[in-house]
Amino acid sequence: MSIPIDIREQSGIRTLHFGSEWIQGAMRIARPWSLELNYTKEMMASLLLRRESHFPRKVLLIGLGAASLTKFLYRNYPLAKLTVVEIEPAVIAAARQFFKLPEDPKRLKIVIEDGAEYILKSKQTYDLILVDGFDAYARAGVLETLQFYQVVRAHLNKYGIMAANLLGRERGFKKTVERIHQAFDGRVLILPACDSGNAIAFAVSGEPISTSIDDLKEQAETLKRKTGLNLKATLARLEYAQNYSGGILEI
């Protein structure tokens, strides 16, 4: 049985709901390719952490929502091949009808399947894996288990990064963070929860990340010129993260 899809509009913002008040995605109608919700912007801070010119070329997105992250990457990284795994066909239909999800099988592959099962069977590795899947009650289920995070790590390539959307105010948040640390041997960066309560976790595999805050600011300026995305506030919050010491971010 499909979940109830509820589309709302207010002050030029269109939002996606699964039959509840919980916002599953949002789009400013006048700027459909831009990121509207703060947590989606913070997930894209992963783009600052690697300086390789090819990053990212292969991206896996688990959870589609209003297709904000998918559209941002599709628009701004034309060389990237995107795979989106979404368990609910109704969400895909809503994203196409109301949120301008592109149809481009050469660059954008849409898979209707459970995200955890898909990645378990996959033989691909990725530069970037974005995890943002919740049900109508804001539950991530298997997408926040130790086994899932271990499988994600196994599917990251040499420069791979996972960015996961967590709910920082939920009771199970600390346990979820512990599982990510365990799966990635502590190579994890957790941003403080933003106003909405979302907290973004970055975890890496392969080559270490060691970069100065000045380099990150330079990367952020380049990203802003290229995409219009301003991550200045996110970088300011990085200074409070546990991996930031003496002007160097290490993961």
Secondary structure, DSSP 8 states (H G I E B T S, - for coil): -----EEEEETTEEEEESSSSSEEEEEETT-TTS--SHHHHHHGGGGGS---TT-SSEEEEE--TTSHHHHHHHHH-TT-EEEEEES-HHHHHHHHHHS-----TTTEEEEES-HHHHHHH----EEEEEE----TTS--GGGGSHHHHHHHHHTEEEEEEEEEEEETTSTTHHHHHHHHHHHTTT-EEE----TTSEEEEEEE-SS--EEEHHHHHHHHHHHHHHH----HHHHHHHTTSTTEETTEEE-
